């Protein structure tokens, strides 16, 4: 009885591997627009796709970031300056993309720009603290997508939205997790709407990876200290200094556990853009696969205990 089951399982796994290994042809004809290319995932993805011969349109927040990226890539790669929180900047970038791609349309849109200096207990933060991260991670991605969607539809292309393990399991207070949950919801509804037009939408849900956003602990420590210091005295008394120290320690442990192998994430992004059959969701990182995702399916009383 066991042998037939193993054979069936082997056939399923072999078929799955074969199906996912099929890659599109004529990739050199395809344009891909990536946000947040100054560093981290966006920067590495731009380089990877450029090496594959694809026509990369890389959006950077700073001129320095754009210039450094150009030095490390071919003449095919083009850059533009983009602040995803500024609708005027997004409109200008969208017009530039439309001019560059012409009648071909835009094959790939990767919403990668992100802001992560937002960790801390909810009560310690203000509406402005939440708004800052939501404007980049969620509303910025929405604005870019809406303004470029007609070009992606024209090419029957791909949209790749960067979420996080924090979009499946809320592991820290502040606006970061809500912004990633919102990316998940937006992507799900967009995927269903775009199915009729032949556009595929994929979500990337990385575990903890050592991008510049979390590579340096000091900005996160300073931000947490800022939140603590501006609290009213009565709120400070309720939490106590030991709570602040323990929260800071736990957050540092989370940052220190991050993996330096960020290519694991960009490989998933590349697959979503180049595979014949892209996945709906990618969860790169063993911490995500073996810990956070399973924990998200636990009864609430257990996951609350574990993460409290």
MILUM-855735 format. One line per field, with one value per residue (C-alpha): residue number from 1; residue in three letters; x, y, z. Coordinates in nm, 4 decimals, padded with zeros to 6 digits. Example, Ala and Ser with C-alpha at 12.3 -4.5 7.8 and 13.67 -1.06 7.14 Angstrom:
! residues 2
resi [1,2]
resn [ala,ser]
px [01.2300,01.3670]
py [-00.4500,-00.1060]
pz [00.7800,00.7140]
//
This chain:
! residues 308
resi [1,2,3,4,5,6,7,8,9,10,11,12,13,14,15,16,17,18,19,20,21,22,23,24,25,26,27,28,29,30,31,32,33,34,35,36,37,38,39,40,41,42,43,44,45,46,47,48,49,50,51,52,53,54,55,56,57,58,59,60,61,62,63,64,65,66,67,68,69,70,71,72,73,74,75,76,77,78,79,80,81,82,83,84,85,86,87,88,89,90,91,92,93,94,95,96,97,98,99,100,101,102,103,104,105,106,107,108,109,110,111,112,113,114,115,116,117,118,119,120,121,122,123,124,125,126,127,128,129,130,131,132,133,134,135,136,137,138,139,140,141,142,143,144,145,146,147,148,149,150,151,152,153,154,155,156,157,158,159,160,161,162,163,164,165,166,167,168,169,170,171,172,173,174,175,176,177,178,179,180,181,182,183,184,185,186,187,188,189,190,191,192,193,194,195,196,197,198,199,200,201,202,203,204,205,206,207,208,209,210,211,212,213,214,215,216,217,218,219,220,221,222,223,224,225,226,227,228,229,230,231,232,233,234,235,236,237,238,239,240,241,242,243,244,245,246,247,248,249,250,251,252,253,254,255,256,257,258,259,260,261,262,263,264,265,266,267,268,269,270,271,272,273,274,275,276,277,278,279,280,281,282,283,284,285,286,287,288,289,290,291,292,293,294,295,296,297,298,299,300,301,302,303,304,305,306,307,308]
resn [unk,unk,unk,unk,unk,unk,unk,unk,unk,unk,unk,unk,unk,unk,unk,unk,unk,unk,unk,unk,unk,unk,unk,unk,unk,unk,unk,unk,unk,unk,unk,unk,unk,unk,unk,unk,unk,unk,unk,unk,unk,unk,unk,unk,unk,unk,unk,unk,unk,unk,unk,unk,unk,unk,unk,unk,unk,unk,unk,unk,unk,unk,unk,unk,unk,unk,unk,unk,unk,unk,unk,unk,unk,unk,unk,unk,unk,unk,unk,unk,unk,unk,unk,unk,unk,unk,unk,unk,unk,unk,unk,unk,unk,unk,unk,unk,unk,unk,unk,unk,unk,unk,unk,unk,unk,unk,unk,unk,unk,unk,unk,unk,unk,unk,unk,unk,unk,unk,unk,unk,unk,unk,unk,unk,unk,unk,unk,unk,unk,unk,unk,unk,unk,unk,unk,unk,unk,unk,unk,unk,unk,unk,unk,unk,unk,unk,unk,unk,unk,unk,unk,unk,unk,unk,unk,unk,unk,unk,unk,unk,unk,unk,unk,unk,unk,unk,unk,unk,unk,unk,unk,unk,unk,unk,unk,unk,unk,unk,unk,unk,unk,unk,unk,unk,unk,unk,unk,unk,unk,unk,unk,unk,unk,unk,unk,unk,unk,unk,unk,unk,unk,unk,unk,unk,unk,unk,unk,unk,unk,unk,unk,unk,unk,unk,unk,unk,unk,unk,unk,unk,unk,unk,unk,unk,unk,unk,unk,unk,unk,unk,unk,unk,unk,unk,unk,unk,unk,unk,unk,unk,unk,unk,unk,unk,unk,unk,unk,unk,unk,unk,unk,unk,unk,unk,unk,unk,unk,unk,unk,unk,unk,unk,unk,unk,unk,unk,unk,unk,unk,unk,unk,unk,unk,unk,unk,unk,unk,unk,unk,unk,unk,unk,unk,unk,unk,unk,unk,unk,unk,unk,unk,unk,unk,unk,unk,unk,unk,unk,unk,unk,unk,unk,unk,unk,unk,unk,unk,unk]
px [00.0000,00.2859,00.4706,00.1823,00.1376,00.5078,00.4916,00.1907,00.3640,00.6775,00.4790,00.3032,00.6329,00.7931,00.5024,00.5115,00.8854,00.8428,00.5538,00.7350,01.0600,00.9031,01.0334,00.8965,01.0739,01.1693,01.2383,01.4677,01.1635,00.9963,00.9994,00.9922,00.9414,01.0766,01.0319,01.2792,01.5975,01.8425,01.9331,01.8096,01.5742,01.4954,01.8593,01.9555,01.6505,01.7294,02.0789,01.9519,01.6961,01.9463,02.1857,01.9038,01.8745,01.5388,01.4640,01.4709,01.3170,01.4498,01.2900,01.5138,01.4329,01.7659,01.9856,02.2832,02.1039,02.0225,02.3794,02.5306,02.2927,02.3776,02.7469,02.6833,02.4471,02.4306,02.3153,01.9780,01.8801,01.7171,01.6488,01.4066,01.3568,01.0401,00.8863,00.5913,00.4273,00.4041,00.1274,00.2891,00.6120,00.4189,00.2343,00.5607,00.7177,00.4090,00.4289,00.7977,00.7275,00.4494,00.6877,00.9630,00.7513,00.5344,00.3002,00.4679,00.3090,00.4679,00.5340,00.6259,00.5528,00.7327,00.6076,00.9125,00.9630,00.9270,00.9737,01.0442,01.1479,00.8121,00.8403,00.7044,00.3997,00.0825,00.0047,00.3447,00.2766,00.0652,-00.1481,00.1459,00.3736,00.1241,00.0661,00.4351,00.4731,00.1273,00.1923,00.5040,00.4264,00.0596,-00.0797,00.2344,00.2038,-00.1639,-00.0905,00.1881,-00.0255,-00.3348,-00.1376,00.0506,-00.2178,-00.3331,00.0207,00.0448,-00.2982,-00.1837,00.1071,-00.0992,00.1872,00.2719,00.2365,00.4608,00.3793,00.6220,00.4434,00.6066,00.5657,00.4206,00.1370,00.0308,00.1130,00.1252,00.4532,00.5102,00.3111,00.2999,00.2073,00.4378,00.2181,-00.1072,00.0638,00.1613,-00.1806,-00.3231,-00.0843,-00.2122,-00.5775,-00.5108,-00.3179,-00.5889,-00.8647,-00.6448,-00.5550,-00.9224,-01.0055,-00.7141,-00.7700,-01.0106,-00.7377,-00.4657,-00.2655,-00.1112,-00.0542,00.2010,00.2739,00.6210,00.6131,00.9770,01.0902,01.3627,01.6363,01.9282,01.8498,01.9664,01.6215,01.7152,02.0908,02.1699,02.0062,02.0808,01.8027,01.5461,01.6815,01.6792,01.3226,01.2063,01.3816,01.2124,00.8700,00.9450,01.0785,00.7786,00.5244,00.3275,00.4604,00.1508,00.1811,00.5519,00.4666,00.2085,00.4573,00.7684,01.1317,01.1716,00.9049,01.0967,01.4219,01.2633,01.0809,01.4061,01.5865,01.3187,01.3241,01.7032,01.6859,01.4401,01.6737,01.9817,01.8103,01.7797,01.9410,02.2009,02.0974,01.8631,01.8966,01.6527,01.3878,01.4894,01.4957,01.1278,01.0569,01.2386,01.0388,00.7138,00.8134,00.9630,00.7880,00.5129,00.3189,00.4065,00.2940,00.0277,00.2372,00.6071,00.7329,01.1146,01.3106,01.3153,01.1957,00.8867,00.8217,00.8942,00.7965,00.5895,00.3526,00.2763,00.2278,-00.0269,-00.2471,-00.2304,-00.5326,-00.5259,-00.4802,-00.1557,-00.0103,-00.0976,00.0934,00.3954,00.4239,00.3387]
py [00.0000,00.2352,00.1852,00.2994,00.6088,00.6925,00.6452,00.8746,01.1351,01.1105,01.1619,01.4659,01.6204,01.5497,01.7089,02.0088,02.0527,02.0238,02.2693,02.5301,02.4938,02.6061,02.9512,03.1937,03.2571,03.5964,03.7542,04.0117,04.1811,04.2412,04.5563,04.5356,04.8368,04.7964,05.0405,05.0817,05.0031,05.2080,04.9024,04.5690,04.3429,04.5971,04.6713,04.3043,04.2148,04.4930,04.3489,03.9906,04.0775,04.2964,03.9999,03.7929,04.0502,04.1937,04.5630,04.6911,05.0234,05.0884,05.3488,05.4878,05.7321,05.9161,06.0265,05.8656,05.5316,05.5586,05.6503,05.3653,05.1136,05.2345,05.1766,04.8084,04.7262,04.7305,05.0134,04.8400,04.9334,05.2739,05.4623,05.7224,05.9016,05.8068,05.8876,05.6500,05.8700,06.1634,06.1225,06.3834,06.1832,05.8618,06.0279,06.1549,05.8083,05.6486,05.8882,05.8075,05.4326,05.4737,05.6639,05.4029,05.0878,05.2288,04.9766,04.6797,04.7546,04.6772,04.3090,04.3339,04.5683,04.4980,04.6992,04.6648,05.0095,04.9770,05.1472,04.9481,05.1950,05.1529,04.8816,04.9415,04.8955,05.0414,05.2694,05.4325,05.5547,05.8269,05.8402,06.0056,05.7122,05.4715,05.6949,05.7144,05.3418,05.2889,05.5638,05.3858,05.0172,05.0183,05.3419,05.3974,05.0512,05.1134,05.4456,05.2988,04.9984,05.1974,05.4393,05.1629,04.8952,04.9807,04.9181,04.5816,04.4863,04.5706,04.3271,04.0671,04.0798,04.0285,04.2259,04.1284,04.2837,04.2555,04.1723,03.9949,03.7170,04.0089,04.0140,03.6685,03.6950,04.0175,03.9880,04.3483,04.6619,04.9750,05.0299,04.7753,04.4671,04.6489,04.7807,04.4276,04.2822,04.5548,04.4574,04.1002,04.2077,04.4472,04.1799,03.9178,04.1437,04.2673,03.9115,03.8190,04.1350,04.0907,03.7200,03.8109,04.0204,03.7562,03.9456,03.7386,03.8806,03.7262,03.8071,03.7758,03.7057,03.7009,03.5961,03.8010,03.8989,04.1336,04.4201,04.7743,04.8256,04.6026,04.5520,04.8313,04.7919,05.1479,05.3292,05.0846,05.1248,05.5036,05.5013,05.2798,05.5101,05.8105,05.6517,05.5662,05.9078,06.1008,05.8922,06.0626,05.9803,05.7816,05.5559,05.5021,05.4030,05.1516,04.9771,05.0176,05.0406,04.6615,04.6326,04.8786,04.6873,04.3493,04.4807,04.6288,04.2985,04.0961,04.3331,04.3124,03.9322,03.9455,04.1705,03.9616,03.6440,03.7795,03.5914,03.7626,03.5506,03.8081,03.6410,03.3784,03.6521,03.7992,03.4507,03.4213,03.7614,03.6541,03.3323,03.5261,03.7402,03.4761,03.1445,03.0118,02.9234,03.1731,03.1011,03.3087,03.3328,03.2880,03.2502,03.2675,03.1913,02.8841,03.0940,03.1817,02.8266,02.6371,02.8839,03.1903,03.0410,02.7296,02.9553,03.1592,02.8487,02.7672,02.8315,03.1969,03.1200,02.9340,03.1891,03.4696,03.2896,03.2260,03.5840,03.7535]
pz [00.0000,00.0848,-00.2447,-00.4707,-00.2556,-00.2860,-00.6624,-00.6885,-00.4711,-00.6852,-01.0057,-00.8562,-00.7450,-01.0835,-01.2680,-01.0350,-01.0938,-01.4719,-01.4791,-01.2704,-01.4686,-01.7966,-01.8884,-02.1454,-02.4740,-02.6223,-02.2835,-02.4432,-02.5963,-02.2602,-02.0482,-01.6679,-01.4386,-01.0817,-00.7932,-00.5070,-00.7008,-00.4931,-00.2858,-00.1554,-00.3494,-00.6218,-00.6921,-00.7174,-00.9269,-01.1750,-01.2183,-01.2547,-01.5210,-01.7026,-01.7230,-01.8740,-02.1487,-02.0419,-02.0806,-01.7244,-01.6263,-01.2775,-01.0507,-00.7776,-00.5000,-00.5348,-00.8205,-00.6490,-00.6408,-01.0106,-01.1051,-00.9029,-01.0605,-01.4109,-01.3405,-01.2674,-01.5542,-01.9325,-02.1544,-02.1877,-01.8341,-01.7977,-01.4763,-01.3507,-01.0199,-00.8347,-00.4967,-00.4695,-00.2037,-00.4470,-00.7060,-00.9317,-00.9282,-01.0013,-01.2915,-01.4370,-01.4120,-01.5702,-01.8662,-01.9055,-01.9029,-02.1619,-02.3894,-02.3553,-02.4054,-02.6843,-02.8464,-02.6777,-02.3433,-02.0071,-01.9457,-01.5793,-01.2897,-00.9617,-00.6635,-00.4418,-00.2830,00.0921,00.4281,00.7424,01.0113,01.1801,01.4458,01.7949,02.0167,01.8679,02.1620,02.1367,01.7832,01.6264,01.3154,01.1388,01.2266,01.0721,00.7698,00.6837,00.6293,00.4766,00.2209,00.0938,00.1316,00.0361,-00.1073,-00.3136,-00.4651,-00.5389,-00.7098,-00.9250,-01.0194,-01.1128,-01.3285,-01.5131,-01.5277,-01.8802,-02.0075,-01.8293,-01.9624,-02.3145,-02.2850,-02.0936,-01.8513,-01.4855,-01.1633,-00.8721,-00.5350,-00.2448,00.0764,00.3711,00.6224,00.8199,00.5682,00.6876,01.0580,01.2567,01.4467,01.5540,01.6269,01.4137,01.0516,00.8867,00.9304,00.8373,00.5225,00.4188,00.5006,00.2761,-00.0055,00.0222,-00.0009,-00.2884,-00.4781,-00.4305,-00.5628,-00.8475,-00.9496,-00.9803,-01.1754,-01.4157,-01.4868,-01.7674,-01.9350,-01.9171,-01.6535,-01.3720,-01.0229,-00.7850,-00.4210,-00.2673,00.1086,00.2263,00.5673,00.7392,00.4941,00.5504,00.3174,00.4035,00.5605,00.8548,00.8146,01.0591,01.4000,01.5164,01.3221,01.4604,01.8137,01.7782,01.6474,01.9339,02.1808,02.0172,02.0572,02.4206,02.5148,02.3812,02.5729,02.8508,03.1976,03.2967,02.9892,03.0596,03.4158,03.2930,03.0630,03.2732,03.1659,03.1701,02.9001,02.6816,02.7305,02.6571,02.3488,02.2219,02.2807,02.1016,01.8042,01.7820,01.7887,01.4973,01.2986,01.3842,01.2630,00.9092,00.6207,00.3985,00.0952,-00.0575,-00.3985,-00.2667,-00.2807,-00.6156,-00.7685,-00.6743,-00.8308,-01.1470,-01.1653,-01.1279,-01.4268,-01.6531,-01.5825,-01.8062,-01.4910,-01.2134,-00.8601,-00.6904,-00.3737,-00.3036,00.0548,00.0365,00.3510,00.5749,00.8687,00.6692,00.5462,00.8673,01.1390,01.0530,00.7964,01.0048,01.3077,01.1133,01.0904,01.4604,01.6831,01.7825,02.1510,02.0710,01.8266,02.0700,02.3450,02.1228,01.9978,02.3261]
//
